[in-house]
């Protein structure tokens, strides 16, 4: 007798906890009609010109994604970019085809995580997916991706391995077009399609180790997922404080590396004396200042064109970026910042605040 793959049992175990998320919006319903025989409405060849009128509104599907239950009360993890549109309705469809409206509990813009909950479930207890430990993910480990592929094929299963760890990408939301920098991601060759966003990446123990978030267009089986430990921290914050707590420094910057160093030298004739750190600089074309007024950075005296070399004695590099170091801290922490200003080194102390 042929032995079934262990993946079959894992899929049976996790499938009931997976949900599809449909995004819909009330849009005007337009009716085309013709008026005859009045000459005012006839075209140059005697043909009637169509007229249009609005007749109420209709609910139109404008997007979709995936998610999974993490509590019997109906709390769901998904991506923030799935739950980002204003003035829309989010409908949750479970594997037994039941539909529920969703309410948004919290959004984490740094990690692209959202926490939502079904409304009016009438005491129903939902099957949940156990959360694993993403820090223990290993290269070559077998994984399963499951979700609402293309927004049409629910509970689509694909398999692969962990192809890379601690990846960094700049992802563009296909709905809003906004870009976001995501770090520390798990790379996988398990097929991830549009609509899979927010679904889990699961190990062979049936535990979610990441949340599927992005693919590389034009590539073969290069997908990325957010480590589940980031989402676990958001869930803990929501439980303790009723919101996600994130530290805030208050600078706009670009990370310096050898490529940027050479680019500044050739394009702008500017010599950056080092090949690491975070250069505080405003975004091109933006009227926003490089140092946010009233922020911890502003209060400590940080200035545009300062280079942050160390954050609490940790060297700022492309492998240990400033955003990641800030995120590991807590609001209220006193931080020592080592900077290069012109040709002078200096040290500042500041207290991180909570991001509003």
C-alpha positions as CSV (number, residue, x, y, z in Angstrom):
1,X,0.0,0.0,0.0
2,X,1.4,3.4,-1.0
3,X,2.1,5.6,2.0
4,X,0.4,9.0,1.8
5,X,2.6,12.1,2.1
6,X,2.5,13.7,5.6
7,X,1.5,16.9,3.9
8,X,-2.0,15.5,3.3
9,X,-2.6,15.1,7.1
10,X,-1.1,18.6,7.8
11,X,-3.4,20.2,5.2
12,X,-6.5,18.4,6.7
13,X,-5.5,19.7,10.1
14,X,-4.9,23.4,9.1
15,X,-7.5,23.9,6.3
16,X,-10.5,24.6,8.7
17,X,-8.6,27.6,10.1
18,X,-8.0,29.3,6.8
19,X,-10.3,32.1,5.6
20,X,-10.8,34.1,2.4
21,X,-11.2,37.8,2.7
22,X,-13.3,39.7,0.1
23,X,-13.0,43.5,-0.2
24,X,-16.2,45.1,-1.7
25,X,-17.4,48.7,-2.0
26,X,-20.6,50.4,-2.9
27,X,-20.2,52.0,-6.3
28,X,-22.7,54.0,-8.4
29,X,-24.9,51.9,-10.7
30,X,-25.1,53.6,-14.1
31,X,-27.8,53.0,-16.7
32,X,-27.4,53.9,-20.3
33,X,-30.5,55.1,-22.2
34,X,-31.5,57.0,-25.4
35,X,-33.9,59.9,-25.9
36,X,-35.7,60.1,-29.2
37,X,-36.8,61.7,-31.4
38,X,-35.6,65.1,-30.2
39,X,-33.0,66.5,-32.6
40,X,-31.0,67.9,-29.7
41,X,-29.9,64.4,-28.9
42,X,-29.1,63.2,-32.4
43,X,-25.6,62.7,-33.5
44,X,-24.1,64.0,-36.8
45,X,-25.4,61.0,-38.7
46,X,-28.9,61.0,-37.2
47,X,-28.0,58.4,-34.6
48,X,-29.2,58.8,-31.1
49,X,-26.5,59.8,-28.6
50,X,-26.5,57.6,-25.4
51,X,-27.4,59.3,-22.1
52,X,-26.4,58.1,-18.7
53,X,-28.1,58.3,-15.3
54,X,-27.2,56.9,-11.9
55,X,-29.7,54.5,-10.4
56,X,-28.6,53.9,-6.9
57,X,-25.5,51.9,-6.0
58,X,-24.3,48.3,-6.2
59,X,-21.7,46.4,-4.1
60,X,-18.7,45.5,-6.3
61,X,-15.8,43.3,-5.4
62,X,-12.6,45.2,-5.7
63,X,-10.0,42.9,-4.1
64,X,-9.3,40.0,-1.8
65,X,-6.8,38.1,0.3
66,X,-6.4,35.4,2.8
67,X,-6.1,35.0,6.6
68,X,-6.3,32.5,9.4
69,X,-7.9,32.1,12.8
70,X,-5.7,32.4,15.8
71,X,-8.4,32.4,18.5
72,X,-11.7,30.5,18.8
73,X,-13.5,33.9,19.2
74,X,-12.7,34.7,15.6
75,X,-9.5,36.8,15.7
76,X,-7.7,36.5,12.4
77,X,-4.2,37.4,11.2
78,X,-3.6,38.7,7.7
79,X,-1.6,41.4,5.9
80,X,-2.1,45.1,6.5
81,X,-2.0,45.8,2.8
82,X,-5.1,43.5,2.5
83,X,-6.9,45.6,5.1
84,X,-5.8,49.0,4.1
85,X,-8.6,50.5,2.0
86,X,-11.0,53.1,3.5
87,X,-14.8,53.0,3.2
88,X,-15.0,49.3,2.1
89,X,-16.5,46.2,3.5
90,X,-14.5,43.1,4.5
91,X,-16.3,39.8,4.2
92,X,-14.8,36.7,5.8
93,X,-15.6,33.3,4.2
94,X,-14.8,30.2,6.2
95,X,-14.1,26.7,4.7
96,X,-17.7,25.7,5.3
97,X,-18.9,28.6,3.1
98,X,-20.2,30.7,6.0
99,X,-19.8,34.5,5.6
100,X,-19.2,37.1,8.2
101,X,-18.4,40.8,8.3
102,X,-15.1,41.7,9.8
103,X,-14.0,44.5,12.1
104,X,-10.4,45.8,12.2
105,X,-8.7,45.6,15.6
106,X,-5.2,46.7,14.7
107,X,-2.8,47.4,11.8
108,X,1.0,47.2,12.0
109,X,2.5,49.3,9.1
110,X,6.1,48.3,9.9
111,X,5.6,44.6,9.6
112,X,2.6,44.6,7.2
113,X,0.4,42.7,9.7
114,X,-3.3,43.3,10.4
115,X,-5.5,41.8,13.1
116,X,-9.2,41.6,12.4
117,X,-12.2,39.8,14.0
118,X,-15.5,38.4,12.7
119,X,-18.6,40.2,13.8
120,X,-21.9,38.6,14.9
121,X,-20.7,35.0,15.0
122,X,-23.5,34.1,17.5
123,X,-21.2,32.3,19.9
124,X,-19.5,30.1,17.3
125,X,-16.1,28.8,18.2
126,X,-13.7,28.8,15.3
127,X,-10.9,26.3,14.5
128,X,-7.5,27.9,15.0
129,X,-4.0,27.5,13.6
130,X,-1.2,27.0,16.1
131,X,1.6,29.6,15.9
132,X,5.2,28.3,15.7
133,X,8.6,29.9,16.3
134,X,9.9,31.6,13.2
135,X,13.4,32.1,14.8
136,X,13.8,28.3,14.5
137,X,13.1,28.2,10.7
138,X,15.9,26.5,8.8
139,X,17.1,26.7,5.2
140,X,15.8,23.7,3.3
141,X,12.9,23.1,5.7
142,X,9.7,21.8,4.1
143,X,6.8,24.3,4.2
144,X,3.2,24.6,3.0
145,X,1.5,27.7,1.7
146,X,-2.2,27.9,1.7
147,X,-4.7,30.6,0.8
148,X,-7.2,32.2,-1.6
149,X,-5.1,32.1,-4.8
150,X,-6.0,34.8,-7.3
151,X,-9.0,35.7,-5.0
152,X,-10.9,32.9,-6.6
153,X,-9.4,29.5,-5.6
154,X,-9.9,29.0,-1.9
155,X,-7.6,26.8,0.1
156,X,-5.1,26.4,-2.7
157,X,-2.2,24.4,-1.4
158,X,1.4,24.6,-2.6
159,X,4.6,23.1,-1.1
160,X,8.2,24.0,-1.1
161,X,11.1,24.8,1.2
162,X,12.6,27.7,3.1
163,X,14.8,29.2,0.4
164,X,16.3,32.1,2.4
165,X,16.2,33.9,5.7
166,X,16.4,37.5,6.8
167,X,15.5,38.8,3.4
168,X,14.9,42.5,2.6
169,X,12.5,43.7,-0.1
170,X,10.7,46.8,-1.2
171,X,7.1,45.7,-2.1
172,X,4.4,47.6,-4.0
173,X,0.8,47.1,-3.0
174,X,-1.0,46.2,-6.2
175,X,-4.2,47.9,-5.0
176,X,-3.0,51.2,-3.7
177,X,0.4,51.3,-5.4
178,X,2.1,52.3,-2.1
179,X,5.6,51.0,-1.5
180,X,6.8,49.5,1.8
181,X,10.2,48.2,2.9
182,X,10.0,44.8,4.6
183,X,12.9,43.2,6.4
184,X,13.7,39.9,8.1
185,X,11.5,38.0,5.7
186,X,11.5,34.2,5.1
187,X,11.9,33.4,1.4
188,X,10.2,30.3,0.0
189,X,9.8,28.5,-3.3
190,X,6.3,27.4,-2.4
191,X,4.0,29.0,-5.1
192,X,2.4,32.2,-3.8
193,X,-0.1,34.0,-6.0
194,X,-2.0,37.2,-5.7
195,X,-4.8,36.5,-3.2
196,X,-2.5,34.4,-1.1
197,X,-1.4,37.5,0.8
198,X,-2.3,37.0,4.5
199,X,-2.4,33.2,4.4
200,X,0.0,31.2,6.5
201,X,3.3,29.5,5.7
202,X,3.2,26.3,7.7
203,X,5.8,23.7,8.8
204,X,5.2,20.0,8.8
205,X,4.1,20.1,12.4
206,X,1.1,22.2,11.2
207,X,2.3,25.4,12.9
208,X,2.3,28.8,11.2
209,X,5.9,30.1,11.0
210,X,5.1,33.1,8.7
211,X,2.4,35.1,6.9
212,X,2.7,35.1,3.1
213,X,3.2,38.6,1.9
214,X,4.8,39.1,-1.6
215,X,6.1,37.6,-4.8
216,X,8.7,38.7,-7.3
217,X,6.9,39.3,-10.6
218,X,8.6,37.6,-13.5
219,X,10.5,35.2,-11.3
220,X,10.0,31.5,-10.8
221,X,8.8,30.6,-7.3
222,X,10.4,33.4,-5.3
223,X,8.0,34.3,-2.6
224,X,8.3,36.0,0.8
225,X,6.6,35.7,4.2
226,X,6.6,37.7,7.4
227,X,8.0,35.8,10.4
228,X,5.2,34.8,12.7
229,X,7.1,36.1,15.8
230,X,6.5,39.7,14.5
231,X,2.7,39.0,14.5
232,X,2.9,37.3,17.9
233,X,4.3,40.4,19.4
234,X,1.4,42.4,17.8
235,X,-1.1,40.0,19.3
236,X,0.5,40.3,22.7
237,X,0.4,44.1,22.5
238,X,-3.3,44.1,21.5
239,X,-4.1,41.8,24.4
240,X,-2.2,43.8,27.0
241,X,-2.7,47.4,25.8
242,X,-5.6,47.3,23.3
243,X,-3.3,48.5,20.5
244,X,0.0,47.7,18.8
245,X,2.9,49.5,20.6
246,X,5.8,50.6,18.4
247,X,8.8,52.7,19.2
248,X,9.4,56.0,17.3
249,X,12.6,57.9,16.7
250,X,11.5,60.5,14.1
251,X,14.0,60.6,11.2
252,X,13.9,60.0,7.5
253,X,17.0,58.4,6.2
254,X,18.7,56.2,3.7
255,X,21.1,53.3,4.5
256,X,24.7,53.9,3.4
257,X,26.6,51.1,1.6
258,X,29.4,51.0,-0.9
259,X,27.0,51.3,-3.9
260,X,25.4,54.5,-2.4
261,X,28.7,55.9,-1.4
262,X,30.0,55.6,-5.0
263,X,26.7,56.9,-6.5
264,X,26.9,60.1,-4.4
265,X,30.5,60.6,-5.5
266,X,29.7,60.2,-9.2
267,X,26.3,61.9,-9.4
268,X,26.5,64.7,-6.9
269,X,30.3,65.0,-6.3
270,X,29.6,64.4,-2.6
271,X,32.1,62.3,-0.7
272,X,30.5,60.2,2.1
273,X,33.5,59.2,4.2
274,X,32.1,55.9,5.4
275,X,30.3,52.9,3.8
276,X,27.7,52.1,6.6
277,X,25.2,53.9,8.8
278,X,22.0,55.8,8.2
279,X,22.2,59.2,6.5
280,X,19.4,61.5,7.7
281,X,17.9,63.1,4.6
282,X,14.5,64.1,3.4
283,X,12.8,62.2,0.7
284,X,13.2,63.7,-2.8
285,X,10.3,65.8,-3.9
286,X,8.8,65.7,-0.4
287,X,8.2,68.8,1.7
288,X,8.5,66.7,4.9
289,X,11.6,67.5,7.0
290,X,14.3,64.9,7.6
291,X,13.9,65.2,11.3
292,X,10.3,65.1,12.5
293,X,9.6,68.2,14.7
294,X,8.9,67.4,18.3
295,X,10.2,63.8,17.9
296,X,12.8,62.2,20.1
297,X,15.4,62.7,17.4
298,X,14.5,66.4,17.2
299,X,14.6,66.8,21.0
300,X,18.0,65.2,21.1
301,X,19.4,67.5,18.5
302,X,19.8,65.2,15.5
303,X,20.1,67.2,12.2
304,X,19.7,66.5,8.5
305,X,22.9,65.1,7.0
306,X,24.0,63.6,10.3
307,X,25.0,59.9,9.9
308,X,23.8,57.5,12.6
309,X,26.6,55.0,13.0
310,X,25.4,53.1,16.1
311,X,22.1,52.6,17.9
312,X,22.7,51.5,21.5
313,X,26.2,50.3,20.6
314,X,24.9,48.2,17.7
315,X,26.5,49.1,14.3
316,X,24.0,50.3,11.7
317,X,24.5,48.4,8.5
318,X,22.4,46.9,5.6
319,X,22.3,43.7,7.6
320,X,21.4,45.4,10.8
321,X,19.4,48.4,9.6
322,X,18.2,51.3,11.8
323,X,14.5,50.3,11.4
324,X,15.2,46.8,12.7
325,X,17.2,48.1,15.7
326,X,14.4,50.6,16.6
327,X,11.8,47.9,16.3
328,X,13.6,45.7,18.8
329,X,13.4,48.5,21.4
330,X,10.4,49.8,23.4
331,X,8.8,53.2,23.9
332,X,10.5,54.8,26.9
333,X,13.9,53.1,26.3
334,X,16.8,55.5,26.7
335,X,19.0,55.0,23.6
336,X,22.6,56.1,22.9
337,X,23.1,57.3,19.4
338,X,26.6,57.6,17.9
339,X,26.7,60.0,14.9
340,X,29.1,61.5,12.4
341,X,28.4,65.2,11.7
342,X,30.7,66.6,9.1
343,X,34.1,65.2,10.2
344,X,33.3,65.0,13.9
345,X,32.1,62.1,15.9
346,X,29.6,62.6,18.7
347,X,27.2,60.7,21.0
348,X,23.6,61.7,21.9
349,X,21.1,60.2,24.3
350,X,17.4,60.2,23.7
351,X,14.2,58.5,24.9
352,X,12.1,56.6,22.4
353,X,8.4,57.5,22.3
354,X,5.4,55.5,21.1
355,X,4.5,55.8,17.4
356,X,1.1,57.5,17.1
